[in-house]
Amino acid sequence: MLASNNVKKTWPHSVISQFEAVDPNTMVENEWYAQYNMLLQHVFKHEDGLGVAPQYSLYESWESIDFTTIYIVERN
């Protein structure tokens, strides 16, 4: 988890607090999407010409509620 003592020295408080706001026992995966998006944007900075773009891919069956989130990092 991001909240370990070693990691707190590495990640800014804004990133850590976002992860701490989610129940670590949650079974709802989309509760983590904003946190991972923020983390990736922190690592892959726009100032360095990088962009993070979440891509949502619906499962093959339209009757299913499952879908996949893929993060694409591109250099401009």
N, C-alpha and C positions, 0 to 999 in steps of 0.2 A: 504494500500500500504506500502511497506517496507520503503518508504522514509519519513515517519512521524517522528517527533522529538523524540518521545519515542523509536522508533525502531532503529534510527541511533545510539543510545547509546549501543544497544545490538549487532547489526550485523556489521561485518567488512566492511570497505569501498569497498573492492573488490566485495562483494556480493551485496551491495546497488547499486553500479555503474552499475552492470549488469542489475538489474531490472529497473533502471532509463533510460537505453539505449533503452528500448522498449516503444513504444507509448502505453499509458494506455488505449487508445480507440481502439486498434487494434482488428480486427475481425478474425485475423489469429492466431489460437491457438498455432501453432508450433513455433511462435516467442518467446514463453515463455519456451520452453523445456530446453534450455541450462541454463537458470536462475534457474529453479527448480532443475535441476540436480546439479548445483553448490551449491545451498542452502542445499540440502539433503546431499551432500558430506561434507559440512561444519559441519552439525549437527551430522551425522553418520560417524565418522572419521575412516579411514583405520588403523590408529595407535591403535585404540581400538578394532581392529579385525572385523570391520563392513565394508560392501561393498554395494554400491548402484548400481543397475543394471536396467536401463530402459528396459521394455519389450513392444514391439509393437505388437498389436493384430489387424489384419485386420478385418474389418466388414465382416459378413457372405457372402455378395454379392461381387463378384470380380468386379462388375460394379460400386460399390460405391467408393468414395474417402475418406470416413470417416474411421477412425481407432482410437483405444484406446491406450493410453500410461499408463502403470501401472509401478510404481516404486517398486522394491522389495529390501528390506534391509535385509541382511543376516549377521549372526555372524559366523566368521570362527572358 
